[in-house]
């Protein structure tokens, strides 16, 4: 979570609510976030001197805006150039499928149908992000940062498509 926050703060300074919204609006495939997990990460980043906060007044309300420091940029860059972790391929949610044979057939069907519906909602959101990104890249000269953000959204979209197909096939086999 800390590196996600640092990367977002490299793009622009943000409040904790702006961080959460941005994570929920496009990075939720990588991390699910609660306000508590973001607050814990912010606290750790502040303690380590990787970010600073500044209070601003907006519409009569004080808001903390977080910014990345030079040491935060160095920390982020050292993480960025480290090898890609193969643990990212692990999917802890599959443990439920592994043990689904203990559930009644109707329960299995219901769980998988609901999961497919959730995946289709995620796909709709990712399709919108990808389509908007493609339009933006056609209108502007794409920079490297935007290019890789769009590629990540494309990966997420394709992964969700694969999962819908896989779970639909599983559902079909359970029904037979």
N, C-alpha and C positions, 0 to 999 in steps of 0.2 A: 504494500500500500504506500510506503514511504516514497518509493521511486516513481510511482504513478503521480503522486502529489508533486514531487519535484519536477517531473516532466511537464505537468500542467502549469506549474508556476514559471517554468522557463518560457512558456508561450505568453503568459501575462499574469500579473498579480491578481489574486482572487480572494473572496471571502470564503469561509468554510461552506456556506450554502451554495455558492457558485461552484466550488470544487465538487460537492456532492451531486449537484445537478449535472455537471459535465461528465462525471463518472457514470451516473445512471443513464445519461443520454447517448452513450457510445462506447463506454469502456466496461460495461457490465458483463460482457463475455469473459473478460479477464479477471475482474474482481467484483464481487458483490459487496456493497458497502452499506454500513449503517452509520449514522451520525457518530455513534460511539467509536467505531473503528477509525473514522477519519479524525476525530478529536484525539484519540490515542496516538495516531501517527503524527499529527500536528505537534502534540506535546513533545514527542521524541525528537522531531526535527528541530523544534525550537531549542530544546535542551542541548542538542549537538551543534547548534549554531548554523544549521543548514538553511534555515529560513528566519525571517524577521517578521514582526507584525507592526502595523501602523493603524491607529484608530482614525477613522474619518467620520464626518457627520453627513448623513444622507437623509433628507426629509425629516430632520430633527432627531434621527436615531444614530447612535454611535455604532459603527461597524468596524470589525477588525479585518484588515486586508493583509494577506500574507504575500511575501515576496521571497524569492530565492536569493541566497547570499553567494559570494564567490566560492566559499568552501562547499556550499550545497551544489553548485555547478560542478565542482571537481569531484565530489562524491557521486553525483549522478553520472558524470562522464566515465568514471572508473567502472561503475555498474554496467553502463551501456556497452563498453568495449569488452566486457568479460564474456566468456563463452555462453551460448544459449543453453539453458538448463533443460535437459530431457524430461525432467519431472513434469514439465508443462503438458506432456502428452497423457498424463494420468487423469482419469476421470472418476473421482470418488463416488459419483452418483451411480455408476455401474454396479456398485456393491448391492444396491437395492434390487437390480435386475438379477444379479447372481443368486439372491435368496428369494426371489419372487415365487418360486415353486412352493413355498410354505403357505402362500395366500390362496384363498378360494379363487376359482376361475373368474367369477363375476368381479371380484376385487381387482384382479390382474388387468382385466379388460378396462375397467373404469380408470385405474391409475394410468395406464398407457394412453387411453383416449385423452385424458386430461393433460398428460404430458405433451402429446402431439399438438393439442390446441394451444398450449403455452408456447411451444416451439414455433407454431405458425404466427403467433403474435410477435414473437421476437424476430422472425423472418420478415414480417411486414415492416417493422421498425428499421431493420438493417437494410432492406431494399430501399427504403426512403433515404437513409444515410448515403448508401452507395450511389443512388441516382442523383441526389443533390451534389455529391462529391464529383461525379462524372460531369455534370453540368458546369460546376465551378471550374473544373480542370480544363474544360473546353473553352470557357470564357476567358480564363487567365492562363498565363504561363505557370504551370505547376512547379512549386518549389519542392525540394527534397523532403521537407518535414511533412507537407500536405500529401505528397505522393505515398509515403509510407503509412500515414494515417488512413488513407483511402485503401491501401492494400490490406491493412489489418481489418478494416470493415468488410472488404471483399472476402477475406479468409473466413471471418465470422459468418457471413451470409452463406458461403459455400458449405461450411461445417454444419450450419443449421439445416440446410437442404439435405445434406447427407443424413443427419440425425432423423429428420422427418421420414425419409425413405426407409431407413433402418428400423425405426420404431413402427412404421406402418406395416412393414413386412412381418415384424414380430407379432403385431396385433392380428394380422391375417392368419399366421400360423397358430396362434392361441385359439382363435375362433374355430378353426377347422378340427 
